[in-house]
Amino acid sequence: MDPRDSALDPVALAYVRALLRPKTRSVKLGVVLTAAAFAALCAISFATVMVLAPPAVTQHLPDDRLGVP
């Protein structure tokens, strides 16, 4: 069959192929790197505070519980 005798419209085919073509999205790398750096900074600062902070509750045991006569 000759392609010129096809019942399919070539303009419609080109339109459908353009719709089915995967779209290329440009990712702005600066925004992604800024968010990742902020998350890393928050995690490191939280870990540092958890290690360096004194305990929130201190309860001293009486001497009789410690076994001191």
C-alpha positions as CSV (number, residue, x, y, z in Angstrom):
1,M,0.0,0.0,0.0
2,D,1.3,3.4,-0.9
3,P,1.8,5.7,2.1
4,R,0.1,8.5,0.1
5,D,-3.1,6.5,0.0
6,S,-3.3,6.1,3.8
7,A,-6.5,6.9,5.5
8,L,-4.6,8.5,8.4
9,D,-4.1,12.2,8.4
10,P,-0.4,13.0,8.5
11,V,-1.0,16.3,10.4
12,A,-3.0,14.5,13.1
13,L,-0.3,11.8,13.3
14,A,2.4,14.5,13.8
15,Y,0.2,16.1,16.5
16,V,-0.3,12.8,18.4
17,R,3.4,12.0,18.2
18,A,4.2,15.4,19.6
19,L,1.8,14.8,22.5
20,L,3.3,11.3,23.2
21,R,6.9,12.6,23.1
22,P,8.4,12.7,26.6
23,K,8.7,16.3,27.9
24,T,12.1,17.4,29.0
25,R,11.9,19.4,32.2
26,S,14.8,21.5,33.3
27,V,15.6,21.1,37.0
28,K,17.0,24.1,38.7
29,L,19.9,22.5,40.5
30,G,20.5,25.5,42.8
31,V,17.1,25.0,44.5
32,V,17.7,21.3,45.1
33,L,21.2,21.9,46.5
34,T,20.0,24.6,48.8
35,A,17.3,22.4,50.2
36,A,19.7,19.5,50.6
37,A,22.2,21.7,52.4
38,F,19.6,23.1,54.7
39,A,18.4,19.6,55.6
40,A,22.0,18.5,56.3
41,L,22.7,21.6,58.4
42,C,19.5,21.0,60.4
43,A,20.4,17.3,61.0
44,I,24.0,18.1,62.1
45,S,22.9,20.9,64.4
46,F,20.2,18.7,66.0
47,A,22.7,15.9,66.5
48,T,25.2,18.3,68.1
49,V,22.7,19.7,70.4
50,M,21.5,16.2,71.5
51,V,25.1,15.2,72.3
52,L,26.2,18.4,74.1
53,A,23.0,19.2,76.0
54,P,22.8,18.2,79.6
55,P,20.0,15.8,80.5
56,A,16.7,17.6,81.0
57,V,15.7,15.7,84.2
58,T,18.2,14.8,86.9
59,Q,17.1,12.8,89.8
60,H,19.5,12.0,92.6
61,L,19.0,8.6,94.3
62,P,19.0,8.5,98.1
63,D,22.0,7.0,99.7
64,D,20.1,3.9,100.9
65,R,19.2,3.0,97.3
66,L,22.9,3.4,96.3
67,G,24.1,0.9,99.0
68,V,26.0,3.5,101.0
69,P,25.9,2.7,104.7
